[in-house]
Amino acid sequence: MVINGVTVKHYAYCPQIVRLEALGFRERVTEAMLEGQAVEKDKEVGFLLTKYKEVIKKPVYRWRGLIGSPDYVLHAYNYYTPLDVKSGSYPSLDHKYQVLFYAYIMDRLGMEVKEAVLYYVGAKRLVRLKYGSGEREFVRELVRKVRAAMEGDER
C-alpha cells in the first residue's frame, strides 16, 4: 500500500477517510480544493524563494511505499526544507502532519532536514515546524497508524 501526503492529511482529519479510500471511495472536489489549486504559488512565496541557494519546485520523493511531493523544497547550503503553500489563513493539524511527512521522506533519503514550513496565503503567514528526532519518531508512528487504518485495523 502506498501512502502519500494527501493520505496523511486525510488521516489527521479523520482516520476513517483513509479506510474508505483504501476500499476505493474517492473524495469529492470541494470549493476549498479548487481555491487551493488556483493560488499562484510562485507569486505568493517569491519573497522567500530568493533567499535560498536552490529551490526545487514540486519534486516527488519516494521511500519504501511512501510518496511525497511538497510544493517546494528550499535548499540552503547545508540542509533542505519542504515548503507547502496553503490557500487558507490558519495552521491546521492536517497541514502540519502533511509537511512533516514530506520532511520524513526526505530525511529517510539522506537529505539533511532541520525544519518544515507552511505558508498561508490568506494571512500571509509563515509557520516553521522543527524537524528532529522527536518529529522523526512521531511520523514513523503516524505512518504505522495510517497503514493500520488503510487495512481496517484500528489498534
Secondary structure by P-SEA (a helix, b strand, c coil): ccccaaaaaaaaacaaaaaaaaacccccccaaaaaaaaccccccaaaaaaaccccccbbbbbcccbbbbccbbbbcccbbbbbbbbccccccaaaaaaaaaaaaaaaaacccccbbbbbbccccbbbbbbbcaaaaaaaaaaaaaaaaaaacccc
